[in-house]
Amino acid sequence: MRIGIGFDAHRFVDGDGVVIGGIKIPFDKALLGHSDADVLLHAISDAILGALALGDIGKYFPPSDPQFKGMQSIVILKKAVMLIVGKGYLVNNVDCVIIAEEPKIAPHADAMRKVIAEACGVPIGAVSVKATTTELMGFTGRKEGIAAQAVALLRQNPDHQRGAVDE
């Protein structure tokens, strides 16, 4: 078993909604980022990559590269999963928390769990999505942006044939 942690944060800009956990939530703001700025999927992707010491999403999708401008973050998550599967691991479960004063996350949490579970190849019961506020403290408390934190537990795939290049 291997465990990884991920964190991401993005600031608000004027807009018509935010993408969190692969779900578009109508809102009077958007999140600023090179991709769709999905803080939750970015945190989960970094947790998955970190569990096998494979770096972070910036290594695979550098923000300086124009080809990734506006990319859907579900693509990033699927790439992270593909990389760990190639190394002989599977996602066991994911636990994450969204840190935001607004918008309300609870009405969308189950839809997010479904998107994440499908991308990770796990049952929905292996994905936990929670939300909290910072009681009006810090940048999230001032409603300047959203942050997310995730932990991913990976397990070895018993069907993977290990070769000399596997560590």
Secondary structure, 3 states (H helix, E strand, C coil): CEEEEEEEEEEEEECCEEEECCEEEECCEEECCCCCCCHHHHHHHHHHHHHCCCCCHHHHCCCCCHHHCCCCHHHHHHHHHHHHHHCCEEEEEEEEEEECCCCCCHHHHHHHHHHHHHHHCCCHHHEEEEEECCCCCHHHHCCCEEEEEEEEEEEECCCCCCCCCCC
